Amino acid sequence: QVQLVESGGGLVQAGGSLRLSCAASESISSFKAMGWYRQAPGRQRDLVAQITKYGGTNYADSVKGRFTISRDNAKNTVYLQMDSLKPEDTAVYYCNVERYSGSRYWGQGTQVTVSS
């Protein structure tokens, strides 16, 4: 069982920035992929950004050019730098990791609220 602890959420004005962090309880270097998802009230949980074991990245169209995902294997942490935030980015953001076995683990979520 992998424990994931997210931090960095909060309230920010439109156009502002936040950086989310997700610290894992074990080495992340062996994971197939790590990612960030978000879920707004009444909506499904959607992928925001993902980074693979070898550094490949994938972003939702709505955040391309504004968000950047990165990882620090030495700290067992994955980050999501969010710039030029919009009110529609308001959601609970969840960290996710996936093993090559197919097992997936989720963090508890962190609230991001962007005011207009």
C-alpha positions, -999 to +999 in steps of 0.1 A: +000+000+000+014+034-010+006+064+011+004+097-008+002+130+010-007+161-010-001+197-001-001+232-016-037+238-023-055+269-013-074+300-025-058+322-052-071+350-075-075+344-112-041+347-129-022+336-099-001+305-093+000+275-069+023+245-066+010+212-055+032+186-040+026+148-035+049+129-013+049+091-015+057+067+013+081+047-009+105+052-038+087+066-068+114+056-093+097+022-098+062+035-106+050+033-141+034+067-139+024+094-115-003+120-121-027+146-109-065+144-114-092+169-104-128+167-095-152+196-094-186+194-076-210+173-097-184+163-122-163+132-128-126+130-118-105+139-148-068+136-156-049+169-154-013+158-160+008+127-159+045+119-159+059+085-167+089+066-151+110+079-180+099+115-178+073+115-205+044+139-198+008+142-208-016+171-201-053+178-205-059+203-233-074+227-208-042+231-189-015+229-216+008+258-215-003+267-180+005+237-158+038+218-155+042+184-139+076+173-125+091+147-102+120+145-078+130+109-073+153+118-044+124+133-025+098+107-037+077+137-046+058+148-077+048+184-083+022+203-102+031+239-110-001+258-119+002+292-135-023+316-150-051+299-129-087+304-140-119+300-120-127+269-139-095+253-124-114+252-091-116+216-079-102+190-055-069+178-069-058+142-063-024+126-067-023+092-083+004+066-088+003+035-110+025+004-107+034-018-137+011-045-120-018-022-126-023-013-090-032+024-085-032+045-053-048+079-045-040+107-022-067+123+000-070+153-022-063+190-018-087+218-026-078+245-051-101+275-053-096+302-079-116+334-074-125+357-103 
